[in-house]
Amino acid sequence: MLVLAQRNLKFVEFTPAQIKQSITGHGNADKVEVQESIARELKLDKIPKPDDAADGLAVALTALFRME
């Protein structure tokens, strides 16, 4: 956050429900549903592994979708 502030870049945060809503269309999705949605959106052959990678992609896609 310090680096973002030093460069006058916007910092955003999302709740898990906001990310699930953005990725799957509803805020009650489970982890597998989110992972499958990410794989579909990015046209991946497999669900991203490890789970942390899928979580990072979910956050990045949420930010992208909210910028549009």
C-alpha positions as CSV (number, residue, x, y, z in Angstrom):
1,M,0.0,0.0,0.0
2,L,2.9,2.3,0.7
3,V,4.3,1.9,-2.9
4,L,0.8,2.6,-4.3
5,A,0.5,5.7,-2.2
6,Q,4.0,6.9,-3.2
7,R,3.0,6.6,-6.9
8,N,-0.4,8.1,-6.4
9,L,-2.1,4.8,-7.5
10,K,-5.6,3.9,-6.4
11,F,-5.9,1.1,-3.8
12,V,-9.1,-1.0,-3.9
13,E,-10.3,-3.8,-1.7
14,F,-13.0,-6.4,-2.3
15,T,-14.9,-8.6,0.1
16,P,-15.0,-12.3,-0.7
17,A,-18.8,-11.9,-1.6
18,Q,-18.0,-9.1,-4.0
19,I,-15.4,-11.3,-5.7
20,K,-17.7,-14.2,-5.9
21,Q,-20.5,-12.0,-7.3
22,S,-18.2,-10.6,-9.9
23,I,-16.8,-13.9,-11.0
24,T,-19.8,-16.2,-10.8
25,G,-22.8,-13.9,-10.7
26,H,-23.7,-14.6,-7.1
27,G,-22.0,-14.0,-3.8
28,N,-22.6,-17.5,-2.3
29,A,-20.4,-19.4,-4.7
30,D,-18.0,-22.0,-3.4
31,K,-14.3,-22.2,-4.2
32,V,-14.7,-24.8,-6.9
33,E,-17.4,-22.7,-8.7
34,V,-15.1,-19.6,-8.6
35,Q,-12.2,-21.6,-9.9
36,E,-14.3,-23.1,-12.7
37,S,-15.6,-19.7,-13.7
38,I,-12.0,-18.3,-13.8
39,A,-10.9,-21.2,-16.0
40,R,-13.8,-20.5,-18.4
41,E,-13.3,-16.7,-18.4
42,L,-9.6,-17.1,-19.2
43,K,-10.1,-20.1,-21.6
44,L,-7.8,-22.3,-19.5
45,D,-7.7,-26.0,-19.9
46,K,-7.5,-26.6,-16.2
47,I,-8.4,-24.9,-13.0
48,P,-5.5,-22.7,-11.8
49,K,-3.4,-24.3,-9.1
50,P,-2.4,-23.7,-6.4
51,D,-5.6,-22.3,-4.9
52,D,-3.7,-19.0,-4.1
53,A,-3.1,-18.5,-7.8
54,A,-6.9,-18.9,-8.5
55,D,-7.6,-16.4,-5.7
56,G,-5.2,-13.9,-7.2
57,L,-6.8,-14.3,-10.6
58,A,-10.2,-13.8,-9.1
59,V,-9.2,-10.6,-7.5
60,A,-7.5,-9.3,-10.7
61,L,-10.6,-10.2,-12.8
62,T,-12.9,-8.5,-10.3
63,A,-10.8,-5.3,-10.5
64,L,-10.8,-5.5,-14.3
65,F,-14.6,-6.1,-14.5
66,R,-15.2,-3.1,-12.1
67,M,-13.0,-0.8,-14.2
68,E,-15.1,-1.4,-17.4
